[in-house]
Amino acid sequence: MTASLLLRNVHPYAGKAVDLLIENGRIAQIGANLSAPAGVAIEDGKGEIVIPGLVEAHTHLDKSLLGLPWYTNEVGPKLLDKIDNERMNKKRLDIDPARQSARQSILSSLKGTTHIRSHVDVDTEHGMWGVEGVMQTRDAYRDIVDIELVAFPQSGLLRRRGTLELMDQAMQAGCEIVGGLDPCTIDRDPKGHLDAVFGLCQRYGKPLDIHLHEPGEVGAFSLDLIIERTRALGMTGKVTVSHAFCLGTPDPALIDPLIEELAVLDIAIMTTAPASRPAPPVKKLLQAGVRVCSGSDGIRDTWSPYGNADMLERAMFVGLRNNFRRDDEVRLALDVCTTEGAKVMEIEGYGLEVGCVADLILLPTESIAEAVATRPPQRRVIKRGKIVARDGVSIRTAP
Amino acid sequence: MTASLLLRNVHPYAGKAVDLLIENGRIAQIGANLSAPAGVAIEDGKGEIVIPGLVEAHTHLDKSLLGLPWYTNEVGPKLLDKIDNERMNKKRLDIDPARQSARQSILSSLKGTTHIRSHVDVDTEHGMWGVEGVMQTRDAYRDIVDIELVAFPQSGLLRRRGTLELMDQAMQAGCEIVGGLDPCTIDRDPKGHLDAVFGLCQRYGKPLDIHLHEPGEVGAFSLDLIIERTRALGMTGKVTVSHAFCLGTPDPALIDPLIEELAVLDIAIMTTAPASRPAPPVKKLLQAGVRVCSGSDGIRDTWSPYGNADMLERAMFVGLRNNFRRDDEVRLALDVCTTEGAKVMEIEGYGLEVGCVADLILLPTESIAEAVATRPPQRRVIKRGKIVARDGVSIRTAP
């Protein structure tokens, strides 16, 4: 936990070569030809790029089928088909949240992720099973990755009696964030849903991270209600809206006033940069001063077979989705998966300056854009000054 | 060229395990416990999946920067910015078509591609440089991949005097396909452009593969002109429209009549499944009976830093772009990158039946969907019965 290390010959953000001295898990010195204090190990950076650890700001650690037999997906097309299918089959498919979240966390870590925000299902079928399992992983794998939990009413909050009480229980158990989901189209009661989740935020003094898949005008309506409550309750800087497909509507008259409000109230946006849905315009949001983060969402689960926990690949998706081709644009895509994600998760001491926590990743490429475009499997991952993965092999073993 | 091989214990399309006897480069027998004729090598399939070789139906072998120093992209946003930037810098950046096409062809092959259709620039600045270079690669690497050339007027056909004569020269030199580009928005003379390229097709008895980036109504207009000429000239089954972003317009009144005509005249569609542009609806096209293929387009070039020549990854992009989540849908995405591509390229003897050419790829996954979603680097690639790559290492060395 308090590792020291001298990292020789690395290029911060592909800039000029430096040495980096890490003491007690934090960056102590950056400079040329640093000398190693007695007993401090030296790692040859080999002239590679160094960037801060990748930030997985939206996933579902409790859902993955990693390591289980292949699941043949025959699920219906609607959101509720996927929700109901998952809830009804979770036990049968042996999706044990403790085991599965451990598997995914190790995979994330070895690909360079140092921080994860995980939504965790809370429903009347499984109660605290998910929350307890992911908390077990959070504690057991603290040496390789930091995990925070969002209590997530995946099956709806009001439409299934008893869920709100379980959400309350999840917050008492120590979830860091209150979750929510499509106030109009799932609970079909936007006022009721938003009053309930904002109520939990108020009660526990915690931030909100709400899923909003609702498209176009209906999503804009829900977003407006979220904005209204954020302002009224003084929750500036404490709300994230995940997905926000509505912001991908090609209608500036609908979108621009919303973006202005997001900036004023410092409401963050999470986008997976989906190829098949309208998606929030990343550059426009960043230019407006809105924090934008990204995440893998579900990884190989009953919802979809895709996903590999690689946030460098996610940065590529952000680049592809937003037609980022120039190097300075591709850098924005990486920022979304690093520094911007850190701002959304309010990670203390994140970055590459002296004094920052030494959560780092070394990449054997010439440029940032090359790292994003090629996603090299050769990576060294450093967590609090300790090397926790090399070339796809973690120091921890998956259960 | 006439290799024989007994492939033991493989699962065609993840079906039941069989042995596969290859004689003189073709599949001679498929069955249980086949015996190896004298002198025939045996390869243990290890229970892996076998599918036919991947088909790269749209790339630009002459453009890639693979193996060259990182190119910092600072190019402007318009299509013409990219076209002019490339033409003006090709020599300066040392993008030698022979060397670069060899590099990309080897990369494609080791990832499982057995057939490539490459558009090759023909312009007044570089003349036959591209065509000659890619032809050199086609001949020199015939043992690992089959390459066909499209003579491609990248900088426009009529707007730059002398290009049409060069296109003629390229066809005489042996290009298999006539190319074209955005008749309205680049040449600004749709009748002139289309008469010219269809004229070349008539003169040389060759098919057409035309780039059509034009969006919405203008793309639909150009497509209608292409349809008209295909019918009038009796070129049923001999035309491919690449990109066809206009078919991604969410307006059935505009799109459906066009799709009907495409089916009647057997005009094929190539889509890279772009995340940032409207894209042809793959399932709808296939269901209408339209042949649909895919390709990497440019790979790490002056246009964009992305691309790795992996057509399994491209199948994933097709899946993600079209929201294919069910296993049967993901299979469609693979089909587009294999059998459908083979239909578009009219590849003789393509497939997994007895008598087919043994162009195969072995994948260590449980299912087709898993192969597409995970894109495992462990692959064995077989070209005409000979193993040409194992786990990312080709039998050929890049120049």
Interface residues (C-beta under 8 A of the other chain):
Chain A: P69 W70 T72 N73 E74 V75 A273 P274 A275 S276 R277 R300 W303 S304 P305 Y306 G307 N308 M316 F317 G319 L320 R321 N322 N323 R325 R326 D327 D328 V330 T365 E366 S367 A369 E370 V372 A373 T374 P377
Chain B: P69 W70 T72 N73 E74 V75 A273 P274 A275 S276 R277 R300 W303 S304 P305 Y306 G307 N308 M316 F317 G319 L320 R321 N322 N323 R325 R326 D327 D328 V330 T365 E366 S367 A369 E370 V372 A373 T374 P377
